Amino acid sequence: MVNNVTLVIPTYNNLQHIKNAYTSIRKYYPTLELVLLDDGSSDGTFEWLELIEETDENVVLYQSEERVGHTILYDVGIDMAKNEIIGIIHADMIVSENYLENLLKHLDKGKVVCATRIEPPLHPPGNEKIVQNFGMDFDDLNIPEFEEFVSKAQSEYSNQTSKGMFAPWILYKEDFQSIGGHDPLFAPFPYEDSDIFQRWILAGFELIQSRDSFVYHLTCRGHRWNDEIQKDDDYYKVASNKAARNYLRKWGIWIENDSHQYPIISPKYNIEFRVFNCRPELLKLLEPWCDSIYVDLYESMIDDYIKEEQPNTLINLSDKINKTFDSDILVRMDGNTLAQDDFKLIQQLPKIIQDSGEVGKFNLGNLELTINVMKEYQHTLINVT
């Protein structure tokens, strides 16, 4: 079954990392199809990939002339894959022996299976991973110690699973494409993963973590820490802010996971804000948290906001702001009295509405809520067309 798998790996200015990832895969899977995608690198990555392609007939190569981000390139690579099972790997990951075998034994149609990450102590520990230092960067990896550790861990965790989801994962290509793949709303990155995990769950997929399939993950080298570990580059800051605002526009609430990183999905309601005594900065703050918004600003101020913000989203803001709405839930607020505690309530509105459980009108801090219909819309978010 291993020969029926394609691994997809986007990379941007990660030459040394992609070399290590490629070497580790070929050590255990010399004939596996690999789709390697260069995201407009300037560090010699594509030139090295071209050399690999010349000698490795099972490498499929793609180059983007400019940086588009892994949200797009994952789907480009999956479309190019010839096999019916596809998986993604980050360029800063090292696979171990039995990596695929211990994923595939849990895989079936309608299932997504992820591996267990072993990571150096750069992020907080979690139940879904193992924190163990086998090197902090490409040039100080201790592969023999990693392999020795994995050999013991595979015996200890043999055939164990838990519920969680994160990269790297595998599933049937047909399943991936059935919901439209990743949502380009989140291009170039991040949060496309949280979005698709939730959509898989809503579509009825079973999410499984294999506890005896391991990768060593150096974390964030592909798009966040390129020049200096644990220091966000400016491109990431801009892209992350853009994607976060789009996540809120789509789902209405911020990401939440359980202790194993299994998504907790809140209901999606149709919510309209009506903001009186509004200010331009308040429009910018509130707009992502609702489906529609009315503000008593000058039309020129609204036009300025849309002109500035529209390039950052695929959602038509002209249709969202100060149009005629037929909303299920209406939230009125006064910009002069709106306080920090009120904004904290806004951030949890879907949960608050869910707990209220009934149609009616009530006050919440300085917010006035009118619930006309308790209809949920999260299932409408499954498919990307």
N, C-alpha and C positions, 0 to 999 in steps of 0.2 A: 504493500500500500504506500510505502514511502516514495516509490517512483511515480506516484500519482499526485505529488505535491509540488507546488511552485511557491517559493519564498520571494517576497517583494521587499526591496530595501531602497528607499530614497536616501540621498546623502547630499549635504551641502557643506563644502569646505571642511570635510572630515577625512582627509586622505589617509592619515595613519589609523584612524578608527575603522574605516571601511576595509582597509587591508587586514586588520586583525579579525574583523567579523567574517570576511571572506575566507580567510585561512582556517578559522574554526569550523565553518560549515563544510568546507571541502575536506577537512580531516575525517569527518564522519559520514559525509554524503557527497562523494566525489562526482556523481552524475546527476545530482538533483538540479532541476531547472531553477535558475536564479534570474529574476528581473531586477536589474540594477539601474537606478534612475538618478542622474545627476541634475541637481537643482540650480544650474547656472554657477557652478563653483569657479573660483579663481585661483585655487591652490594646487592645480595639477591633477585633481581628482578624475576628471573626464579623460585626460590623456592616459592615466594609469588604467582606467576601466577599458579603454580601447585596446591596450596591450593584453589585458586579461581576456577580452572577447576573442582576440586572435588565436589564443591557445586553448580556450575553454569553450567547446561547442555547445555547452549547456547554459551559457550566459546570454541573456537577452539584454541589450543595452538601449537606454533612452537618455537623451539630453534635452533639457529645457534651456533655451537661449537666455532666459532671464529667470530670476527666482520667483517661483509661484507657490512654494510651500508644500509640505507633505500632505496636507488635506487633499490637494489636487493630485499629487503624484501617486499616492496609494492607489487611487482609482484608475489612473492611467496604467500603472503596473499590473493591476489585477485584470484589466481588460486585455492586456497583452499576454497574460498567462495562458499556457496551452493545457494545463492540467485542471481536473475538476475540483481539487482541493487547493485552497490558497491560504497563505499565512503571511503576516508582516513581521519584519524584524527591524529594530532600530539600528542605525549604523554604529552605535556605541555599545552594542551587545556582543557577547561571546557565547556561543552555544556550547553545550556539553554533550557527552556521549548519551545516546538514547533520548535526546531532546525530542525528536519527532515521534519516535516509537511510543513514548510515554504521553504524548498528546493524542495520537491517533487511536489509541486503545479506548478512548472515551468519546471519540467523534462519531456522529451520525448526522443524518439530515435533521435540520432544526436545532442543532446544537452548535455552540461556539466554545472552544476550549483554549484556555490560556495557560502559559507556563508560570513557574515561580521564579521571581527575580531574586538574585543574590546581589546586594549592593554594598558599596563602601559606606561608611557613616557620614553621608552628606545630607541626608534627609532624615526626618523623624522615623523611628521604627514603626512597623505595623504588622498586624496578624497575617497579612497577605504576602509578606516577603521575609527574607533572611538578611540581616545586616552582618556582613563579614567582610573584612578588608583584604582583598587580593590585588590591590593597586588602586590608586586614585586617578590615574590617567593612562593614556596609551603606552607611555614609555616606562612605566614601572609595574606592569601587569605581572603577577606571579601565576602563570598558567598551570604549572605542575601542582602547586598547592591548591588551586581552584579545582583541578580535576580530582585530586585526592579527596578533597572535601565532598565533592559531588558523589563520588563513588560510595562513600559512607552514608550520605544523606539519602541517596536513592534506595538504599536498603532500609533505612529508618522510616522513610515515608512511602514505601512501596505501595502502589495502587491507591493511595489516599487522595481524596479530592475535597474541595471546599467550594463555597460560592463566592466568587469574586470575579472581576474582569478588568483587564488592563493589557497593554502590549507586553510580550508578543502573543499573538493568538492565531488560530487556524479555524477555518470553516469551509463548507462547500461554496464554490464560486457562485453557483446558482442561488444559494441562500443570500449571499452578500448582495448580489445584483437585484434580488427580488424586492428589496426596499429602496433601491436607488443608490446604494453605496453611501459614502460620506457626503454631508451636506456642504456645498461650496459656500454657504453663508459664513462658514468659519475659516475660509481660506485667508491667509496662508496657514495659520495655526493660531492658537491651540483650541482645546475644548471640543474639537470634532470627535474626539474619542468618547467623552462623556455623552455627547449627543447620540452617537450611534449605539452606544451600550444601552441607553434608555429605549431607543427605538427597537432594538432587538428584543428587549424584554416585553415591550408592548405588542410586538408582533408574535409573541408566544415562543420565542427561542429559549432554550435552556442554556444558561451560562455556567460553565464549569471551570474550576482551576485545578489543574493537575499538580499535585504536591511533589511529584518525583520527576518532573521535567524542569530543568534548570537552565537559566542564562545568567551570565554575569553582566550587570548593567552599570555602566559608568555614569549614567543619568545626565540628561539635558545637554549633551554635547552636540546633538544634531541641530538644535535651533535656538538654544538659550545661552549656553556658556561656550563660546567659541575661543575667545582670547584668554579669558581668565575664569577659572572655576569659581562658582558661586557669585559671579558678578553678571547680572543681566545686561545684555547688550541693548543698545537703543532700539534696534529693529524689533527685538522681542518685546520690549515694553510697549511699543506702538501697536504691534500685532496682537498682543495679549489683551490690551485695553479694548481694541476694536472687537475681538472675538467675544470678550466677556459681555459687552453691551449687546451683541447679537444673540448670545445665549439667553440673556434676560428677555429680549424681545420675543424670542421663540417660546421659551418655557415658562416665563413669568416668575421664576424664583431661581435662586442660585443652586449650584450643584450640592448634592448631599449623598453620602455613601455610608454604609455600615462599617463595622470594624474590619471587615475583610475586603473593603472597597467594592461591595456590591451596591449598585445604585438604588437609592430610595427615591421613588418617583412621586412627586406631589401632583394633585389634580391641576389641570389647566383650565381656567375659567376665562370667559369673555368679560374683561374689566375695562371700564372707561373712567378716566380721571377728568374731573372738572375743577380747574384751579383758578381761583379768583385772586386778584391782586398778585398776579404772577410777575416774575422777573425772568429775563433770558436765561440766567444761570439755573433757575428753578426748572425751566423747561428742559434744559440739558440733563439735569439730575433725574427728573421724573419720567421722561419719555420712554426709556427702555422698559420700565416696570409695568406697562399697561398695553392693552391692545389698541386703544384710541385715547386721544386726549384733547380736551378743549381748554384753551388758555385765553385770557383777556389781554393779549399783547397786540401791539400794532402789527398789521400784516407784514410790514417791511422787516420787523424783528423775526417773525416766523420764517419769512423767506430767507433771511440771513442764516438762521439755524439750519434750515433744510439744505441750503447751498453748502454749508460747512460739513454737515453730517452725512448727507446722502451718499457721497463716495465711499463711505465706510460700511454700507449695508445694502443688501439686495432687497430689503423691505422698502416699499414705496412710502416714504414719510409724508408725501403730499396727501396721500389717502388716509393717513393716520391722524393728522393734526387739523383740528377745527373743521371737520366735515360733519355731515349729518349721520349720526350713529344710532343704531338700534341695539343697545348694550344689555347684556344679561345682568350685569352688576355695575352700579354707579358709585363712585367714591368722590364726594365733594370735599374740597379743602380750601382754606384761605392762606395764601402765601405769607400774610402778615403774622399769622399765629402758628404756622407750621414749625414744629420743633424737632430736634434730633430724635426724641423718643417716638414721634410720629413717623419719621422715616424708618425707624427700626420696625414699626408695625407694618409699613408698606412692604418691607422686604420679606415679611412673613404672611402677607395677605392670603395667598392660596390656602395655607394651613389654617388660618383664622376662619376663613369662609367655610372650609370643610368642617371644622369643629362646630361652627354655628349651626350647620345642618338644616337651616330652614329659610324660607323666603320672609322678607320683612325689612324693617329699617331700624338701625341702631347707631349709636355714636361709639367711636373708638378713639380715645384721646381727642385730638382736634379734627379727626376724620368723621365724616358722616357717610355711612354705608347704606345703600339701598339695594337689596338682593331681590331681583325680579324673578330670576330663573336659576336654579341650581344645576346647571348643565355642565358636564365636563367634556373637554376637547382634546385631551392628551393623545387619544388614539388617532386623531387627524394628523398628527405630526410624524407618523411612522414612515411614510414614503416620501422620497425626494424624487421629483420628476425633472 
